Amino acid sequence: MNFRRCRTMIVEPLERARFDLDALLAGGSGVGFEQSLQVRAAHLPAPRTVDAVSCLWLLQCSAEQWQPLPAEPQARQRVLSLLEQGLLVSDDPVHAEAAAVEQQVRDSQWWPLSALHYQHSRWDGVDSVGDMERSQLMTAQDLVRSFGPPPAEAPVRRPGARSLPRCDEDPMQAQLQARATCRNFDAARAMPLPMLARLLQQVLMAQAQVETEPGVRFLKKNIPSAGSLHPVEAYVVARNVDGLPSGLYHYHATAHELGPMPVQPGDLDSFCQRLLAGQHWFANAPVQLILACRFERMFWKYRGHAKAYRAITLDAGHVSQAIYSAATAQGLGAFVTAAINEAEAERALGLQPMAEGVLAVCGFGWRAAERVTAELDPLGQVWPAAR
């Protein structure tokens, strides 16, 4: 059996405070610190804790050259332990799955720090609302109590600044002011299929294609994308659309069609609740869009590029911004959130992590007649005081 180190990883030194009775009895503060070393690898969803000797050995191990399993018992045991943790990979069929995942990251053209950030910022099984409730961080008052007042909402005004004219009769301004993140959807009111189709056409449909070389096609959409690559795909969670069975669909941007996913969640309500990390005020939206990136398309051009992942997140932002505008124009409420369990979506959609990845979830639908969950609407455009 031969082995080598995984290519993309970082070592994070950690210190955690603990109660130290001996230090307290000796006249100290009674607070001690435990130090540990965590290794985060781009192909592993969770960090691994290693001792200092193993960490130093790992850093000195080659990530490119295969080495035979050492004969010396202590060194051999160290290699086997690191193989078990996934920080080393081998050519043994027993470790074939782990080696394939690591090889996929090698072949993917990620910039290493972006790969680490994406892998280790993904959630799986997180209940963000429950966590906030347990930490008592639900309201602004809770936040101030725990963290103190926030930084100022705007920087200081510059001396000699010039006042700009205001346009009070701009029709676009009225529409923009009518946008507010919706947290109160009418789950019982179905959305007409033509309305959903129109919204997808406005935001995500390819308006034109340009083939610059045989097999090299770029898309023109109503939203910008780095390099006109448009690597972000939309998967539709249809909960209540008139004329469309509930379930998961892929939206095809060039064909303008919805293709049902081969495997459907057994309980759509439960799936949406898990997907949205417990954000129940979004989970009942009649339509939700899971925005997922085909990283290989972006990295075909921007190989190992330090700005590529940043551009991908901007692409997702462009989609959500356009969703808000299109939904508001049709009298709908909309939302976008990055507080999601990406791993839940990846399993449901059959995506291959690090080759394809979920970025955010958008949604839209009819607003409820009554505001149950608070929304930020200081202009009173959505919920006038009379209502």
C-alpha positions as CSV (number, residue, x, y, z in Angstrom):
1,M,0.0,0.0,0.0
2,N,1.2,3.5,-0.9
3,F,0.0,6.8,0.6
4,R,0.3,10.5,0.2
5,R,-1.1,13.6,2.0
6,C,-4.2,15.4,0.9
7,R,-3.3,18.4,-1.1
8,T,-5.5,21.2,0.3
9,M,-5.6,21.7,4.0
10,I,-4.9,24.2,6.8
11,V,-3.9,23.8,10.4
12,E,-5.9,25.8,13.0
13,P,-4.4,26.1,16.5
14,L,-7.3,26.4,19.1
15,E,-7.3,27.4,22.7
16,R,-10.3,26.8,25.0
17,A,-10.8,28.1,28.4
18,R,-11.4,25.6,31.2
19,F,-11.7,25.7,35.0
20,D,-8.3,24.9,36.7
21,L,-8.8,24.1,40.4
22,D,-5.1,23.7,41.1
23,A,-4.4,27.1,39.6
24,L,-7.2,28.6,41.7
25,L,-5.8,27.0,44.9
26,A,-2.4,28.3,44.1
27,G,-3.8,31.9,44.0
28,G,-4.4,32.2,40.3
29,S,-7.6,33.0,38.4
30,G,-8.7,29.4,38.2
31,V,-8.9,29.7,34.4
32,G,-6.7,27.5,32.3
33,F,-6.5,27.0,28.6
34,E,-6.4,23.7,26.6
35,Q,-4.6,23.8,23.3
36,S,-5.4,21.6,20.3
37,L,-4.6,21.5,16.6
38,Q,-7.4,21.1,14.1
39,V,-6.7,20.2,10.5
40,R,-9.3,21.3,7.9
41,A,-9.1,19.7,4.5
42,A,-11.0,20.7,1.4
43,H,-12.4,17.2,0.8
44,L,-13.6,16.6,4.4
45,P,-16.8,18.2,5.7
46,A,-15.5,18.4,9.3
47,P,-12.1,19.2,10.9
48,R,-9.9,16.5,12.4
49,T,-8.0,16.9,15.7
50,V,-4.4,15.8,15.6
51,D,-1.5,15.9,18.1
52,A,1.5,18.1,17.6
53,V,3.8,15.3,16.5
54,S,1.4,13.9,13.9
55,C,0.6,17.5,12.7
56,L,4.3,18.2,12.1
57,W,4.8,14.8,10.4
58,L,1.7,15.5,8.2
59,L,3.0,18.9,7.1
60,Q,6.3,17.3,6.1
61,C,4.6,14.5,4.2
62,S,4.4,14.9,0.4
63,A,1.1,15.6,-1.2
64,E,2.4,14.6,-4.7
65,Q,4.7,11.6,-4.3
66,W,3.4,8.2,-3.2
67,Q,5.2,6.6,-0.3
68,P,5.2,3.0,0.8
69,L,3.7,2.1,4.2
70,P,6.6,2.3,6.7
71,A,7.8,-0.8,8.4
72,E,8.6,0.8,11.8
73,P,5.6,0.1,14.1
74,Q,5.2,3.6,15.5
75,A,5.4,5.3,12.1
76,R,3.2,2.7,10.6
77,Q,0.5,3.3,13.2
78,R,0.7,7.1,12.6
79,V,0.1,6.6,8.9
80,L,-2.9,4.2,9.5
81,S,-4.4,6.7,12.0
82,L,-4.1,9.6,9.6
83,L,-5.6,7.4,6.8
84,E,-8.5,6.7,9.1
85,Q,-9.0,10.4,9.6
86,G,-8.9,11.0,5.8
87,L,-5.9,13.4,6.0
88,L,-3.8,10.8,4.1
89,V,-5.1,8.9,1.1
90,S,-3.8,5.6,-0.2
91,D,-4.0,3.4,-3.3
92,D,-5.5,0.6,-1.3
93,P,-9.1,-0.4,-2.5
94,V,-10.2,-0.1,1.1
95,H,-9.6,3.7,0.9
96,A,-10.9,4.1,-2.7
97,E,-13.9,6.2,-1.8
98,A,-11.9,8.7,0.3
99,A,-9.2,8.8,-2.4
100,A,-11.8,9.5,-5.1
101,V,-13.3,12.4,-3.1
102,E,-9.8,13.9,-2.6
103,Q,-8.9,13.5,-6.2
104,Q,-12.1,15.3,-7.2
105,V,-10.9,18.3,-5.3
106,R,-7.5,18.1,-7.0
107,D,-9.1,18.0,-10.4
108,S,-11.7,20.8,-9.7
109,Q,-9.5,23.9,-10.2
110,W,-10.6,25.5,-6.9
111,W,-8.4,28.2,-5.5
112,P,-7.3,26.4,-2.3
113,L,-8.5,28.9,0.3
114,S,-11.9,29.2,-1.4
115,A,-12.3,25.4,-1.5
116,L,-11.6,25.3,2.3
117,H,-14.0,28.1,3.0
118,Y,-16.8,26.6,0.9
119,Q,-16.4,23.1,2.3
120,H,-16.3,24.2,6.0
121,S,-19.0,26.8,5.8
122,R,-21.6,24.2,4.6
123,W,-24.3,23.3,7.1
124,D,-25.8,19.9,7.7
125,G,-28.6,19.4,10.2
126,V,-28.4,22.9,11.7
127,D,-31.5,24.4,13.3
128,S,-30.5,28.1,13.1
129,V,-33.8,29.3,14.7
130,G,-33.5,26.9,17.5
131,D,-29.9,27.9,18.1
132,M,-30.9,31.6,18.3
133,E,-33.7,30.9,20.7
134,R,-31.5,28.9,23.0
135,S,-28.9,31.6,22.9
136,Q,-31.6,34.3,23.4
137,L,-30.4,36.2,20.3
138,M,-33.8,36.6,18.5
139,T,-34.4,40.4,18.8
140,A,-32.3,43.5,18.6
141,Q,-32.7,43.9,22.3
142,D,-31.2,40.4,22.8
143,L,-28.2,41.3,20.5
144,V,-27.5,44.6,22.4
145,R,-27.7,42.8,25.7
146,S,-25.2,40.2,24.6
147,F,-22.9,42.1,22.3
148,G,-23.4,45.8,23.1
149,P,-24.6,48.4,20.6
150,P,-23.7,47.8,16.9
151,P,-21.4,50.0,14.9
152,A,-23.1,53.1,13.5
153,E,-25.5,52.5,10.6
154,A,-23.5,54.9,8.4
155,P,-20.0,56.4,8.6
156,V,-19.5,60.1,9.5
157,R,-20.4,62.6,6.8
158,R,-17.6,64.1,4.9
159,P,-16.7,67.8,5.2
160,G,-17.7,69.7,2.1
161,A,-20.0,67.0,0.8
162,R,-22.4,68.1,-1.9
163,S,-26.1,67.5,-1.6
164,L,-27.6,65.6,-4.6
165,P,-31.0,66.3,-6.1
166,R,-33.8,63.9,-5.3
167,C,-36.4,62.6,-7.8
168,D,-39.8,62.2,-6.2
169,E,-41.7,61.1,-9.3
170,D,-39.6,58.1,-10.3
171,P,-41.8,55.1,-10.9
172,M,-38.9,52.7,-10.4
173,Q,-38.3,54.1,-7.0
174,A,-41.9,53.3,-6.0
175,Q,-41.4,49.7,-7.0
176,L,-38.1,49.4,-5.2
177,Q,-39.6,50.8,-2.0
178,A,-42.4,48.2,-2.2
179,R,-39.9,45.4,-1.9
180,A,-39.5,43.9,1.6
181,T,-38.4,40.5,2.6
182,C,-41.6,38.4,3.1
183,R,-41.9,36.3,6.3
184,N,-45.6,35.9,6.0
185,F,-46.8,33.8,3.1
186,D,-50.3,32.6,2.3
187,A,-49.4,28.9,2.0
188,A,-53.0,28.0,1.0
189,R,-53.1,30.3,-2.0
190,A,-51.7,28.6,-5.1
191,M,-49.5,30.4,-7.6
192,P,-50.6,30.1,-11.2
193,L,-48.1,28.2,-13.3
194,P,-48.0,31.0,-16.0
195,M,-47.0,33.5,-13.2
196,L,-44.1,31.2,-12.2
197,A,-43.1,30.7,-15.8
198,R,-43.1,34.4,-16.4
199,L,-40.9,35.0,-13.3
200,L,-38.4,32.3,-14.4
201,Q,-38.4,33.7,-17.9
202,Q,-37.6,37.2,-16.6
203,V,-34.8,36.2,-14.3
204,L,-33.3,32.9,-15.3
205,M,-34.2,32.1,-18.9
206,A,-31.4,32.4,-21.4
207,Q,-32.5,35.2,-23.8
208,A,-29.8,34.3,-26.3
209,Q,-26.8,32.0,-26.9
210,V,-23.5,32.8,-28.6
211,E,-21.2,30.0,-29.8
212,T,-17.7,31.4,-30.2
213,E,-16.1,28.1,-30.9
214,P,-17.6,24.6,-31.6
215,G,-19.1,23.5,-28.3
216,V,-18.2,26.8,-26.5
217,R,-21.5,28.6,-25.8
218,F,-22.1,31.6,-23.7
219,L,-25.6,32.7,-22.5
220,K,-27.3,36.1,-22.4
221,K,-29.6,36.4,-19.5
222,N,-31.3,39.5,-17.9
223,I,-28.8,39.2,-15.0
224,P,-25.0,39.6,-15.2
225,S,-22.5,36.8,-14.7
226,A,-18.7,36.6,-14.5
227,G,-17.4,35.7,-18.0
228,S,-21.0,35.3,-19.2
229,L,-20.7,31.7,-17.9
230,H,-23.9,31.6,-15.8
231,P,-22.9,28.6,-13.7
232,V,-25.8,29.0,-11.2
233,E,-28.6,26.5,-11.7
234,A,-32.1,26.8,-10.2
235,Y,-33.9,23.9,-8.6
236,V,-37.6,24.6,-8.0
237,V,-39.3,23.4,-4.9
238,A,-43.0,23.6,-5.9
239,R,-45.2,23.5,-2.9
240,N,-48.4,25.1,-4.2
241,V,-48.4,25.9,-7.9
242,D,-51.7,25.5,-9.8
243,G,-51.2,23.0,-12.6
244,L,-47.8,21.6,-11.3
245,P,-47.5,18.6,-9.0
246,S,-45.7,19.4,-5.7
247,G,-42.1,18.4,-5.7
248,L,-38.5,19.1,-6.8
249,Y,-37.7,20.3,-10.3
250,H,-34.7,21.5,-12.3
251,Y,-35.2,24.6,-14.3
252,H,-33.5,24.4,-17.7
253,A,-32.5,27.9,-18.7
254,T,-32.1,27.3,-22.4
255,A,-35.2,25.1,-22.9
256,H,-37.3,27.0,-20.4
257,E,-38.7,23.9,-18.9
258,L,-39.1,22.2,-15.5
259,G,-37.8,18.7,-15.3
260,P,-38.9,16.6,-12.2
261,M,-36.0,15.2,-10.1
262,P,-35.8,11.4,-10.1
263,V,-35.9,11.2,-6.3
264,Q,-38.5,13.2,-4.4
265,P,-38.7,14.0,-0.7
266,G,-41.1,11.8,1.2
267,D,-42.3,14.8,3.2
268,L,-41.9,18.1,1.4
269,D,-42.9,20.1,4.5
270,S,-40.2,18.4,6.6
271,F,-37.6,18.8,3.8
272,C,-38.2,22.5,3.5
273,Q,-37.9,23.0,7.2
274,R,-34.6,21.2,7.3
275,L,-33.4,22.9,4.1
276,L,-34.1,26.3,5.6
277,A,-32.5,25.5,8.9
278,G,-35.7,25.9,10.9
279,Q,-36.7,29.2,9.3
280,H,-40.4,28.4,9.4
281,W,-41.4,31.8,8.1
282,F,-39.8,30.9,4.8
283,A,-40.4,27.2,4.7
284,N,-44.1,27.5,3.7
285,A,-43.5,29.8,0.7
286,P,-45.4,28.4,-2.3
287,V,-42.3,28.4,-4.5
288,Q,-38.7,28.1,-3.4
289,L,-35.6,28.2,-5.6
290,I,-32.4,26.4,-4.6
291,L,-29.5,28.1,-6.2
292,A,-26.7,25.7,-7.0
293,C,-23.4,26.4,-8.8
294,R,-21.8,24.1,-11.3
295,F,-18.3,24.9,-10.2
296,E,-16.6,23.1,-13.0
297,R,-18.1,25.5,-15.5
298,M,-16.8,28.6,-13.7
299,F,-13.4,27.0,-13.1
300,W,-13.1,26.0,-16.7
301,K,-12.1,29.6,-17.3
302,Y,-11.1,30.9,-13.9
303,R,-8.8,28.0,-12.9
304,G,-7.4,28.3,-9.4
305,H,-8.4,31.9,-9.5
306,A,-8.5,33.8,-6.2
307,K,-11.6,35.8,-7.2
308,A,-13.6,33.0,-8.8
309,Y,-15.6,32.0,-5.8
310,R,-16.3,35.6,-4.9
311,A,-17.7,36.0,-8.4
312,I,-19.9,33.0,-7.9
313,T,-21.5,34.5,-4.8
314,L,-22.1,37.7,-6.7
315,D,-23.9,35.7,-9.4
316,A,-26.2,34.3,-6.7
317,G,-26.8,37.8,-5.4
318,H,-27.7,39.0,-8.9
319,V,-30.3,36.2,-9.1
320,S,-31.9,37.0,-5.8
321,Q,-32.0,40.8,-6.5
322,A,-33.8,40.1,-9.8
323,I,-36.2,37.7,-8.1
324,Y,-37.2,40.4,-5.6
325,S,-37.9,42.9,-8.4
326,A,-39.8,40.5,-10.6
327,A,-41.8,39.1,-7.7
328,T,-42.7,42.6,-6.5
329,A,-43.8,43.6,-10.0
330,Q,-46.3,40.7,-9.9
331,G,-47.6,41.6,-6.5
332,L,-45.7,38.8,-4.7
333,G,-43.6,38.6,-1.6
334,A,-40.0,37.3,-1.9
335,F,-37.1,36.2,0.3
336,V,-33.5,35.1,0.0
337,T,-31.4,33.4,2.7
338,A,-28.0,31.8,3.0
339,A,-28.8,30.3,6.4
340,I,-29.5,26.9,4.9
341,N,-28.4,23.3,5.3
342,E,-26.5,22.8,2.0
343,A,-25.9,19.1,2.6
344,E,-29.6,18.5,2.9
345,A,-30.1,20.0,-0.6
346,E,-27.2,18.2,-2.1
347,R,-28.5,14.8,-0.9
348,A,-32.0,15.6,-2.2
349,L,-30.8,16.8,-5.6
350,G,-28.1,14.2,-6.0
351,L,-25.3,16.9,-6.3
352,Q,-21.6,16.0,-5.9
353,P,-20.1,18.3,-3.3
354,M,-17.2,20.5,-4.5
355,A,-18.2,19.8,-8.1
356,E,-21.7,21.3,-7.6
357,G,-22.8,23.2,-4.6
358,V,-25.7,25.0,-3.1
359,L,-25.3,28.8,-2.4
360,A,-28.7,30.1,-1.3
361,V,-32.4,29.6,-1.3
362,C,-34.9,32.2,-2.7
363,G,-38.6,32.0,-2.6
364,F,-41.8,33.9,-3.5
365,G,-45.6,33.7,-3.2
366,W,-48.7,35.5,-2.2
367,R,-48.4,37.4,1.1
368,A,-50.6,36.4,3.9
369,A,-53.5,38.7,4.9
370,E,-52.1,39.0,8.4
371,R,-48.6,39.8,9.6
372,V,-47.7,37.1,12.2
373,T,-43.9,37.2,12.0
374,A,-42.1,40.6,12.1
375,E,-40.9,42.1,8.8
376,L,-38.8,45.2,8.2
377,D,-41.1,47.7,6.5
378,P,-40.3,51.1,8.0
379,L,-41.9,52.9,5.0
380,G,-45.2,51.1,5.5
381,Q,-45.3,50.1,1.8
382,V,-46.2,46.5,2.5
383,W,-48.0,46.6,5.9
384,P,-49.7,50.1,6.3
385,A,-50.6,51.0,9.8
386,A,-54.3,50.8,9.0
387,R,-53.8,47.1,8.2
